[in-house]
Amino acid sequence: MNGALEPTPNRLVLLVFLVVALYASYRVVEPFMEPIILGILIGMLTFPVHDWMESKLRGRSNLAALIGCLGLSLLILLPASMVLIAILKQGITYALIFKEWATEENIHQILSHPVVQQVKTRLDQVLPDDALNPAAIKSQAIVTATTVGKNFAGVSTALLGSITHFAVHFTLMLFVLFFVLRDHDKMLTFFRHALPLSRSQEDVLFKEIVDVSKSALLGSLLTAVTQGVVGGIGLSLAGIPGLFWGAVMAFASLIPFVGTALIWIPAALYLFFIGDTSWGIFMVFWGAVVVGSIDNFLRPLFMQGASMNTVVVFFSLIGGLQMFGLMGLIYGPLIFSIALVFFRLYTNEFSEFLDGQDKA
């Protein structure tokens, strides 16, 4: 055995304490792992831009990192703020319209719609008596409409809490990003020295991490934008404001499992209720088939560039979503890709032994 790797008691004790210290450190920063990991990944992807900017600024790394963080902030916060303000304005407008519209006469008109009557007839066969009493439905709808304004304050408070949570995590991400950009050479040297791998193996590992991170981030972003554009076109064709709801659909596409269905299903129901049955059917088809297929094909297409086949990409995405939520779109493929890299390194390192076993 190589003396440098001989497991002496001192080294074993040191490794045990190192593992315990690393685990304790992880538990301390666990609530902030998302902004930390995002800051590291974005920093890895923007190294070339930072290096170019640093060369233009004659080696002033602090200033280059600061400009990079400010540029990223403007790139994300400016359009997000515009969309958020538009959503709030439209939300208030639609809430007031619904409150004015929800009169007993209008509700009676909807309940008298042939489609609603057919659904009610079928539900009456399986639900208890008077479960769908028209008078009770009308009364409840009017009560709901009158409380929309009162509940809007609570919704605004919850939204403010979400914005505060996002602001804190975004600030932490920028904080991490600044130091990753400024000190990336030192960090890379440290990790290369600490990893017990050869330089060629480290190159393969780091290249795969960068490629998968780029594919996951860009894939999620471009998929969301594409779904928003295509969804907005379909909504416009159906007579619904496509620019606003298309932007909302782009953000909704990032929500795990439900995604764009949060927008196109209510839109289709609205079209059915106002009597535009053909456009309602069109909206269901457009949302489920056209918009839905974008996520099913475009995101895996981006991920295939990271040396993973379609089956692996599919299960890494849905498994990541199940375990980690929205961040699973990045964590899942990243974990799978690292596992595949180590498997390839294993087959290369033990190729002679494995070839001998195949011939035995």
Buried (B, 14 or more C-beta within 10 A) or exposed (E): EEEEEEEEEEEEEEEEEEEEEEEEEEEEEEEBEBBBBBBBBBBBBBBEBBBEBBEEEEEEBEBBBBBBBEEBBEEEBEEEEEBBEBBEEBBBEEBEEEBEEBBEEEBEEBBEBEEBEEEBEEEEEEEEEEEBEEEEBBEEBBEEBEEBEEEBEEEEEEBEEEEEEEEEBBEBBBBBBBBBBBBBEEBBEEEBEEEEBEEEBBEBBBEBBBBBBBBBBEBBEBBBBBBBBBBBBBBBEBEBEBEBBBBBBBBBBBEBEEBBBBBBBEBBEBBBBBEBEEBBEBBBBBBBEBBBEBBEEBBBBBBBEBBBEEEBBBEBBBBBBEEBBBBBBBBBBBBBBBEBBBEBBEEEEEEEEEEEEEEE
